[in-house]
């Protein structure tokens, strides 16, 4: 009896893993695509399509970050990471437009940061 229960649990686990692979998988065949549509109807990330332009832009940002981090000079790293971070913020703002409330909050934070001008050295 315990062998039967263990076999059933193992079978259920195998089916769950297969369904997870189908939902998260790429280059699916037509049967797998139908199963994916049945399982993940309202999933936001399941139907998200990344254009080649966005992919290459993100790849370029990450490549530039890698190049900056390979540098031996710490000040160059600091300035490079800041510029890459600005590029990431611009890329994200293109993809996800902010609501009016979020824009106001960001502006208030920027004004607060401007008031805190100063140089902090941490060792």
MDAnalysis code that builds the backbone (N, CA, C; Angstrom):
import MDAnalysis as mda
import numpy as np

u = mda.Universe.empty(369, n_residues=123, atom_resindex=np.repeat(np.arange(123), 3), trajectory=True)
u.add_TopologyAttr("name", ["N", "CA", "C"] * 123)
u.add_TopologyAttr("resid", np.arange(1, 124))
u.add_TopologyAttr("resname", ["UNK", "UNK", "UNK", "UNK", "UNK", "UNK", "UNK", "UNK", "UNK", "UNK", "UNK", "UNK", "UNK", "UNK", "UNK", "UNK", "UNK", "UNK", "UNK", "UNK", "UNK", "UNK", "UNK", "UNK", "UNK", "UNK", "UNK", "UNK", "UNK", "UNK", "UNK", "UNK", "UNK", "UNK", "UNK", "UNK", "UNK", "UNK", "UNK", "UNK", "UNK", "UNK", "UNK", "UNK", "UNK", "UNK", "UNK", "UNK", "UNK", "UNK", "UNK", "UNK", "UNK", "UNK", "UNK", "UNK", "UNK", "UNK", "UNK", "UNK", "UNK", "UNK", "UNK", "UNK", "UNK", "UNK", "UNK", "UNK", "UNK", "UNK", "UNK", "UNK", "UNK", "UNK", "UNK", "UNK", "UNK", "UNK", "UNK", "UNK", "UNK", "UNK", "UNK", "UNK", "UNK", "UNK", "UNK", "UNK", "UNK", "UNK", "UNK", "UNK", "UNK", "UNK", "UNK", "UNK", "UNK", "UNK", "UNK", "UNK", "UNK", "UNK", "UNK", "UNK", "UNK", "UNK", "UNK", "UNK", "UNK", "UNK", "UNK", "UNK", "UNK", "UNK", "UNK", "UNK", "UNK", "UNK", "UNK", "UNK", "UNK", "UNK", "UNK"])
u.atoms.positions = np.array([
    [0.816, -1.198, 0.000],
    [0.000, 0.000, 0.000],
    [0.865, 1.271, 0.000],
    [1.923, 1.282, 0.807],
    [2.776, 2.462, 0.863],
    [3.527, 2.661, -0.451],
    [3.834, 1.553, -1.130],
    [4.497, 1.669, -2.437],
    [3.573, 2.320, -3.452],
    [2.287, 2.005, -3.368],
    [1.307, 2.591, -4.274],
    [1.183, 4.089, -4.037],
    [1.143, 4.504, -2.784],
    [1.055, 5.930, -2.449],
    [2.318, 6.655, -2.904],
    [3.474, 6.040, -2.685],
    [4.731, 6.654, -3.113],
    [4.784, 6.778, -4.627],
    [4.298, 5.781, -5.341],
    [4.289, 5.828, -6.802],
    [3.353, 6.919, -7.309],
    [2.205, 7.056, -6.680],
    [1.246, 8.099, -7.078],
    [1.830, 9.479, -6.818],
    [2.450, 9.671, -5.655],
    [3.065, 10.970, -5.349],
    [4.203, 11.277, -6.317],
    [4.986, 10.281, -6.669],
    [6.064, 10.475, -7.628],
    [5.514, 10.838, -9.004],
    [4.418, 10.190, -9.390],
    [3.774, 10.495, -10.674],
    [3.238, 11.928, -10.679],
    [2.605, 12.349, -9.594],
    [2.074, 13.718, -9.498],
    [3.216, 14.726, -9.552],
    [4.309, 14.431, -8.883],
    [5.471, 15.317, -8.910],
    [6.046, 15.436, -10.321],
    [6.128, 14.329, -11.031],
    [6.648, 14.348, -12.405],
    [5.749, 15.172, -13.320],
    [4.435, 15.031, -13.176],
    [3.496, 15.807, -13.996],
    [3.609, 17.292, -13.665],
    [3.752, 17.632, -12.386],
    [3.888, 19.035, -11.989],
    [5.157, 19.644, -12.575],
    [6.246, 18.891, -12.561],
    [7.497, 19.388, -13.134],
    [7.346, 19.593, -14.638],
    [6.697, 18.650, -15.317],
    [6.483, 18.786, -16.763],
    [5.641, 20.021, -17.087],
    [4.589, 20.254, -16.322],
    [3.740, 21.425, -16.563],
    [4.505, 22.718, -16.294],
    [5.333, 22.736, -15.271],
    [6.138, 23.915, -14.977],
    [7.119, 24.204, -16.105],
    [7.738, 23.167, -16.638],
    [8.677, 23.337, -17.744],
    [7.956, 23.883, -18.972],
    [6.744, 23.408, -19.212],
    [5.985, 23.896, -20.363],
    [5.619, 25.367, -20.186],
    [5.177, 25.743, -18.994],
    [4.757, 27.128, -18.762],
    [5.940, 28.076, -18.866],
    [7.090, 27.690, -18.349],
    [8.261, 28.557, -18.359],
    [9.166, 28.330, -19.567],
    [8.834, 27.403, -20.441],
    [9.722, 27.014, -21.530],
    [9.698, 27.949, -22.723],
    [10.672, 27.737, -23.620],
    [10.806, 28.491, -24.857],
    [10.787, 27.511, -26.020],
    [10.516, 28.011, -27.209],
    [10.488, 27.196, -28.427],
    [9.581, 25.978, -28.261],
    [8.348, 26.223, -27.849],
    [7.397, 25.147, -27.619],
    [6.753, 24.712, -28.926],
    [6.387, 23.439, -28.994],
    [5.644, 22.980, -30.164],
    [4.167, 23.305, -29.973],
    [3.345, 22.965, -30.939],
    [1.942, 23.404, -30.909],
    [1.165, 22.792, -29.745],
    [1.412, 21.542, -29.413],
    [0.699, 20.911, -28.296],
    [1.091, 21.583, -26.983],
    [2.381, 21.843, -26.801],
    [2.841, 22.499, -25.580],
    [2.302, 23.919, -25.468],
    [2.173, 24.618, -26.612],
    [1.602, 25.969, -26.589],
    [0.141, 25.939, -26.156],
    [-0.615, 24.939, -26.605],
    [-2.022, 24.813, -26.193],
    [-2.124, 24.544, -24.698],
    [-1.247, 23.669, -24.194],
    [-1.246, 23.389, -22.757],
    [-0.880, 24.638, -21.971],
    [0.083, 25.389, -22.482],
    [0.494, 26.616, -21.802],
    [-0.647, 27.621, -21.754],
    [-1.409, 27.745, -22.849],
    [-2.541, 28.669, -22.865],
    [-3.605, 28.251, -21.859],
    [-3.835, 26.953, -21.706],
    [-4.819, 26.480, -20.739],
    [-4.380, 26.747, -19.300],
    [-3.099, 26.568, -19.038],
    [-2.601, 26.703, -17.664],
    [-2.401, 28.162, -17.277],
    [-1.757, 28.931, -18.122],
    [-1.342, 30.293, -17.767],
    [-2.104, 31.317, -18.588],
    [-3.380, 31.390, -18.401],
    [-4.199, 32.348, -19.159],
    [-3.914, 33.785, -18.782],
    [-3.938, 34.067, -17.498],
    [-3.819, 35.451, -17.038],
    [-2.424, 35.802, -16.547],
    [-1.484, 34.968, -16.777],
    [-0.122, 35.239, -16.321],
    [0.473, 36.376, -17.136],
    [0.966, 37.399, -16.458],
    [1.479, 38.582, -17.151],
    [2.774, 38.286, -17.889],
    [3.638, 37.483, -17.295],
    [4.924, 37.242, -17.924],
    [4.858, 36.181, -19.015],
    [3.774, 35.416, -19.102],
    [3.715, 34.351, -20.101],
    [3.556, 34.899, -21.516],
    [2.917, 36.031, -21.679],
    [2.682, 36.600, -23.001],
    [3.556, 37.812, -23.285],
    [4.506, 38.074, -22.422],
    [5.351, 39.246, -22.596],
    [6.345, 38.987, -23.729],
    [6.358, 39.889, -24.688],
    [7.247, 39.747, -25.832],
    [8.285, 40.853, -25.781],
    [9.538, 40.465, -25.956],
    [10.629, 41.427, -25.947],
    [11.063, 41.644, -27.387],
    [11.047, 42.890, -27.823],
    [11.462, 43.179, -29.187],
    [12.978, 43.088, -29.290],
    [13.469, 42.898, -30.505],
    [14.915, 42.802, -30.706],
    [15.612, 44.101, -30.327],
    [14.949, 45.222, -30.600],
    [15.536, 46.519, -30.262],
    [15.755, 46.621, -28.752],
    [14.736, 46.245, -27.976],
    [14.856, 46.292, -26.522],
    [15.915, 45.310, -26.023],
    [15.945, 44.138, -26.628],
    [16.929, 43.132, -26.226],
    [18.348, 43.650, -26.450],
    [18.603, 44.200, -27.627],
    [19.943, 44.685, -27.933],
    [20.315, 45.901, -27.090],
    [19.323, 46.744, -26.784],
    [19.597, 47.906, -25.941],
    [19.971, 47.447, -24.527],
    [19.235, 46.480, -23.994],
    [19.545, 45.960, -22.660],
    [20.893, 45.242, -22.670],
    [21.170, 44.507, -23.737],
    [22.450, 43.811, -23.851],
    [23.608, 44.808, -23.876],
    [23.417, 45.906, -24.586],
    [24.455, 46.935, -24.672],
    [24.711, 47.568, -23.308],
    [23.658, 47.795, -22.542],
    [23.811, 48.378, -21.209],
    [24.596, 47.429, -20.309],
    [24.251, 46.152, -20.334],
    [24.952, 45.173, -19.499],
    [26.404, 45.017, -19.950],
    [26.632, 45.041, -21.257],
    [27.992, 44.938, -21.777],
    [28.836, 46.131, -21.320],
    [28.253, 47.327, -21.373],
    [28.970, 48.518, -20.905],
    [29.263, 48.437, -19.410],
    [28.329, 47.892, -18.643],
    [28.551, 47.727, -17.203],
    [29.720, 46.778, -16.953],
    [29.781, 45.692, -17.697],
    [30.898, 44.764, -17.560],
    [32.217, 45.412, -17.891],
    [32.231, 46.216, -18.944],
    [33.455, 46.915, -19.335],
    [33.892, 47.887, -18.242],
    [32.949, 48.600, -17.668],
    [33.268, 49.563, -16.607],
    [33.821, 48.844, -15.385],
    [33.227, 47.717, -15.025],
    [33.661, 47.009, -13.825],
    [35.028, 46.350, -13.978],
    [35.487, 46.154, -15.209],
    [36.813, 45.591, -15.434],
    [37.924, 46.614, -15.210],
    [37.579, 47.880, -15.163],
    [38.566, 48.946, -15.022],
    [39.201, 48.882, -13.629],
    [40.466, 49.267, -13.545],
    [41.189, 49.239, -12.274],
    [40.995, 50.501, -11.444],
    [40.679, 51.622, -12.070],
    [40.532, 52.898, -11.378],
    [39.141, 52.963, -10.735],
    [39.106, 53.180, -9.415],
    [37.830, 53.201, -8.700],
    [36.947, 54.378, -9.091],
    [37.532, 55.528, -9.358],
    [36.725, 56.689, -9.744],
    [36.071, 56.480, -11.108],
    [36.792, 55.833, -12.013],
    [36.223, 55.531, -13.331],
    [35.072, 54.542, -13.161],
    [35.254, 53.565, -12.263],
    [34.173, 52.608, -11.988],
    [32.946, 53.334, -11.445],
    [33.173, 54.238, -10.496],
    [32.070, 54.965, -9.873],
    [31.303, 55.770, -10.920],
    [32.019, 56.545, -11.718],
    [31.354, 57.353, -12.746],
    [30.671, 56.469, -13.792],
    [31.311, 55.374, -14.156],
    [30.733, 54.468, -15.144],
    [29.466, 53.808, -14.657],
    [29.477, 53.374, -13.405],
    [28.279, 52.739, -12.848],
    [27.139, 53.748, -12.744],
    [27.471, 54.997, -12.379],
    [26.426, 56.026, -12.329],
    [25.805, 56.249, -13.704],
    [26.643, 56.305, -14.750],
    [26.102, 56.536, -16.097],
    [25.291, 55.332, -16.569],
    [25.754, 54.125, -16.250],
    [24.990, 52.927, -16.630],
    [23.666, 52.910, -15.884],
    [23.674, 53.305, -14.607],
    [22.434, 53.346, -13.836],
    [21.435, 54.336, -14.442],
    [21.929, 55.489, -14.890],
    [21.039, 56.457, -15.554],
    [20.434, 55.859, -16.816],
    [21.250, 55.125, -17.571],
    [20.745, 54.488, -18.789],
    [19.689, 53.437, -18.460],
    [19.903, 52.700, -17.365],
    [18.917, 51.696, -16.949],
    [17.612, 52.378, -16.551],
    [17.704, 53.488, -15.817],
    [16.497, 54.223, -15.435],
    [15.741, 54.716, -16.662],
    [16.458, 55.217, -17.657],
    [15.814, 55.674, -18.892],
    [15.144, 54.514, -19.616],
    [15.823, 53.379, -19.665],
    [15.277, 52.197, -20.327],
    [14.011, 51.723, -19.622],
    [14.047, 51.700, -18.299],
    [12.870, 51.276, -17.537],
    [11.715, 52.263, -17.695],
    [12.038, 53.547, -17.748],
    [10.963, 54.543, -17.894],
    [10.317, 54.456, -19.273],
    [11.080, 54.035, -20.268],
    [10.494, 53.826, -21.597],
    [9.523, 52.661, -21.577],
    [9.845, 51.625, -20.831],
    [9.039, 50.410, -20.807],
    [7.838, 50.542, -19.883],
    [7.989, 51.252, -18.772],
    [6.914, 51.358, -17.786],
    [6.668, 52.816, -17.459],
    [5.752, 53.443, -18.167],
    [5.477, 54.851, -17.861],
    [4.912, 55.006, -16.451],
    [5.383, 56.025, -15.758],
    [4.958, 56.266, -14.384],
    [3.605, 56.960, -14.344],
    [2.862, 56.673, -13.306],
    [1.605, 57.377, -13.104],
    [1.905, 58.765, -12.545],
    [0.916, 59.615, -12.485],
    [1.095, 60.993, -12.006],
    [1.579, 61.005, -10.560],
    [1.024, 60.137, -9.714],
    [1.415, 60.091, -8.314],
    [2.871, 59.656, -8.158],
    [3.285, 58.643, -8.914],
    [4.665, 58.178, -8.853],
    [5.626, 59.260, -9.324],
    [5.247, 60.008, -10.368],
    [6.094, 61.078, -10.878],
    [6.288, 62.156, -9.822],
    [5.219, 62.516, -9.119],
    [5.326, 63.515, -8.055],
    [6.246, 63.033, -6.933],
    [6.144, 61.756, -6.563],
    [6.992, 61.215, -5.508],
    [8.463, 61.247, -5.921],
    [8.745, 60.907, -7.174],
    [10.126, 60.921, -7.664],
    [10.677, 62.338, -7.669],
    [9.865, 63.310, -8.090],
    [10.313, 64.698, -8.097],
    [10.617, 65.183, -6.683],
    [9.791, 64.802, -5.709],
    [10.032, 65.200, -4.327],
    [11.323, 64.581, -3.799],
    [11.572, 63.317, -4.147],
    [12.811, 62.675, -3.715],
    [14.028, 63.347, -4.342],
    [13.918, 63.748, -5.606],
    [15.037, 64.427, -6.274],
    [15.321, 65.765, -5.610],
    [14.269, 66.498, -5.259],
    [14.464, 67.777, -4.592],
    [15.094, 67.577, -3.216],
    [14.707, 66.530, -2.511],
    [15.295, 66.251, -1.204],
    [16.761, 65.878, -1.349],
    [17.101, 65.134, -2.407],
    [18.497, 64.763, -2.642],
    [19.349, 65.988, -2.973],
    [18.783, 66.955, -3.698],
    [19.523, 68.162, -4.047],
    [19.865, 68.975, -2.798],
    [18.978, 68.925, -1.805],
    [19.231, 69.669, -0.564],
    [20.346, 69.022, 0.250],
    [20.576, 67.718, 0.056],
    [21.569, 66.990, 0.832],
    [22.927, 66.946, 0.148],
    [23.274, 67.957, -0.579],
    [24.552, 67.956, -1.284],
    [25.692, 67.893, -0.286],
    [26.621, 67.047, -0.588],
    [27.784, 66.897, 0.280],
    [28.534, 65.650, -0.131],
    [29.737, 65.528, 0.348],
    [30.593, 64.414, 0.000],
    [30.725, 63.511, 1.206],
    [30.351, 62.271, 1.063],
    [30.442, 61.306, 2.129],
    [31.513, 60.290, 1.762],
    [32.463, 60.102, 2.647],
    [33.529, 59.136, 2.399],
    [33.335, 57.997, 3.393],
    [33.259, 56.789, 2.857],
    [33.061, 55.614, 3.695],
    [34.220, 54.658, 3.445],
    [34.857, 54.231, 4.504],
    [35.967, 53.283, 4.360],
    [35.647, 51.999, 5.064],
])
